[in-house]
């Protein structure tokens, strides 16, 4: 086994750079997921009730996909909905 030693400052600098890389990777993965669950959709919309989500689906105001009881919402359609209903 090899042991590598580095200065304390270099170690913390390396650790900080690694943390930044992990954070960027996590943000990239989060941006990639177009289809989101109900909890995240409600957070984006700022609503709490399931019935309001049902109304949005019934009126097809946001895009969604349903397979059995699993419902996924289109992140981009929710963002378009928010932008469309923005009051300046």
N, C-alpha and C positions, 0 to 999 in steps of 0.2 A: 504494500500500500504506500502511495506517495502522499506526502503532506505538503500542502501549499500554504505559505504564510504571506499575508499582506498587511500593510499598515492599516490602522484603525480607520483613518480618514478615507482611504481607498475602499475599504470594505463598505462603509456607510454610503459612499458615493455610488458604488456598484449596486447596493441594495435599493437605493432611491431610484436609480435608472431602471432596475428590474420592476419596481412597483409601477412606474410610469408605463412601461411596456405592457404589463398585465392589464392596467386600467384601459389603455387604448384598445387592446385586443377584446376586452369585455364590451366596450362601447361599440366596437365594430360588429360583434356577434349580435348585440341587442338591436342595432340598426338593421341588420340583415333579416331579422325575423319579421316578415310582413304580416303573418297571421298570428294574432294574439288571443289570449283567453279573455274571459269576461271580466276578471278582476283588473287586468291592465287596461282594458277598454273603458271600464267605468272610471278608472283613475284619469285617463286621458280626457274623458268627457266631463269629469268633475261631478259625477252623479253617484248615488249610493244604492238606488233601488233596482231590483231585477225587473220590475214591471216597466220601468222606463226603458230598459234595454229591449224588452219585448216590444214596446211601442215603436222603437226605432227599427226593429226588424220587420214588424208588421207593415210599416209604411215604407220599407226599403229605403230608409234614409242613410243607412250605412251598409256596406257590403258585408256579408257574412257567409260562412260555410257551415253546414250541419251534417254530421254523420251520426245517426242515432241521437244520443243525448249530448254529444260533444259539439259545442258551438265555438267557432273561431271567427274573429272579426278582422277585417282588413284595416291595418294601421293607417295606410294612406287614405282610405275612404273616410276614416274618422277625422283625420287632419283636414281633409277637404271640407267635411261637414262643419267643423269648428270655424274654419276660415270663411265659409259661405255665410255663417250666422254671426259673424263678428259685427259688432256695432262700433262704428268709429266715433 
